[in-house]
Amino acid sequence: MKEVGLVDYGMGNLRSVRNALELLGARVLLLEDPAGLSKVDRVVLPGVGAFAVAMTNLRNVGWDDALSEYVLHMRRPFLGLCLGLQLLADRGTEHGEHRGLGFIAGATLRLERPDDVPLPHIGWNEVRPVRTDGILSGVKSGTCFYFVHSYALVPEDLSVVAGVTEYGGHDFVSVIERDNIVATQFHPEKSQTHGLDLLRRFLAM
């Protein structure tokens, strides 16, 4: 049975993520402080809310340094969800400029779109895989997942991009994958069968 750590920093949809992972047979531990990382073999960083507040919450408990050690140095499997993807950037621009976790070189920026297209971007939308392997293996172009967001990560190195999505006539990065790091701008736990399939592939990493 996979031991999955779910980071609880006050800004995640923990119940739905936990339910989805447990449905797939994982044993999920809610981690309120970094010491719990020693008990799990992979970690999920969920997130709903603003970039700056999220980073403040993570730093106040020491999650930033602990996750850096766990993910970048120990190279344990990591999954970021929604805001959990955006926080991987060097910096975010929501309500001013703020330093992120810095796992992926780049910035989290407000979505480009015409004035008549609403923000946040809410609802089902298509993901176009740009890689045939990894976390999106077997996912056909046009498969829909559930989104709720106004910002997206713009990476400096496009090789980390695994999937993209169009909104308001502009593409944004909807899936990141590099080595042991996977992150989705959508919510797989709310994306029914295709979302569960993605979580299953993460558990198999």
N, C-alpha and C positions, 0 to 999 in steps of 0.2 A: 504493500500500500504506500502511495506517495504521501510524504509529509510536506504540506504546503503552508507556508507562512503568509498570512494576509495582514499587511501593514495597516494598523489602526492609528491614524494620526488626526482623526476628527473630521475627515473630509471625504469619506468613501461610502459608496453604496455597499456596505459590507454584507448585509443579509443576502442580497440577490447573488452576489459573487460567491459567497460561501455555499449557498444552496446549489448553485450550478456545479461547482467543483465536487461537492459531496455526492451529487447525483452521478457523477462520473467515477465514483469510488475513491476519491482522495480523502485523506484525513487532513482537515484544515485547522490550523491553530491561529487564533487572533493574537497578533503581536502588538502589545502596547508599548514595548520598549525594545531596543536593539538586542538585548541579551537573549531574546527568544530566537534569534537567527541561528544559534547553535543547535537548535532542536529540529530544524527543517532542512530539506534538501533542495528547495526552490522557493521563490518568493513572488508574491503578487502585490503591486502597488496600484490600488484603485484611486479614484479621485473624481470629485464633483465640486466645482467652485472656482475660486480665483487663484491664479499663479502665485501672487505675492503672499497671500495668507497661507497657502499650502507650504511654501518653502519656509516660512517662519515657523509653522508647526513642526515641520521635519527637523529643522535646526535646533529648536528648543529642546528636543529630546535626544539629539545626536544621531538621528536617522541618516543624515546626509553622509557623514563619515562612515557609519556602519554599513550602509548600502554600497558605498564606493568600495570598501574592503571586500564585501561579500560578492558583489557582482563583477567588479573590474579585476580584482586580484585573485579571489578564490574561484572566479568564473562559474558561479552557480547559476542555474537557469532563472531568468527574471522576466516577468510579464508586467508591463505597464498598461493601464486601461484609462482611456479618455484623458483626463488631466494628468494621469500617471505617465502618459506618453509625453505630453507637453513639458513636464518637469525635467525630462532628460536633457533638454537643451542647455546651452551655456547661459542663455538669458531669455527672459520673457518680457513682453511689452504691455501686459495688461495693467492698467492704472499706473503707468510709469514703467521704468526699466528695472528689472530685478534679476539677480543671479540665480541660475537654476542648478541642477545637479551636475551638469557638465559631462554626462556620459556620451552624448552625441553632439558633435560640433554643429552649431547652428543657433537659430533663434525661433521662439514661439511668437508668431505674429497674428494679428487679426485677419480673418478671412477676407480675401478680395471678392467683391461681388457688386453688381449694379445696385443703385439706390433703391430699386423697387423689389429687391430680393431680401427677405427678412433675416435678421440675426436675433437669437441664435439659430443655427442650422439644426432643426429638430425633425426626426423621423427616419424612415427607411430610405437608404440610398445605395447605389451600386458601388462595388469595389472592383477595380481592374487590377488583377495581379500583374506585376512586372517581372516576376520570377516564377519559375515552374517548380522550384523545390521549396523546402522549408515549411514555415507555418501556414502558408497558403497552398500547399501541395494539394492538388485535386480540386481547388476552388475555381470554378469557371468564371470568366469575365462576365460581369453583370449580376453576380450574386449580391443580394442585398443584406445589409446589416443596419443596426439601429444606432443613430447618432444624436447627440445633444451637445453642441459646442459652438463657440464663436471664434476660437483661435486654433491654430494648427502649427506644428513644428515644420520649419523650413531648414533642412539639413544642408551643410556645406558639401558633404560628400554624398552624391546621389546613389552610390553603391549600397547604402543602407536602406534604400526605399524598396519595400516589398510589394506595396499596393498603393494605388491612388484613387481618388474619388473626385467627381466633378460637381461643383455647386455654383450656381450663378454664372456659368460660363467660364469658370476657372477651376483648374485642378488643384487639389491639395493632397498632402501625404496622409494616407489613412492607415498604413501599416509600415512599421520599421522593423528590420531584422538585421542583427549583426552578431555573429557568433552565438553567445549564450543570451543575448538581449533581444527580446521581442516586445513590441508595444503596438497597440491598436488605438486609433482615435475613436472608433465606435465601441459600443458596449456588447461584447460577445455574450455576456450573461443575460442580455435582453434580446438576443438575436436568434432565438429559437434553435432549430436544428443545425444551421450553419455555424452559429456561435458556439454551440456545444462541441461541434466537430473541431473547431479551432482550439478550444480549451483542452480537448482530448489530445491534440497534437502537442500542446505545450507540456502536458503531463508526461508525454512520451519522450521529451527531450532528454 
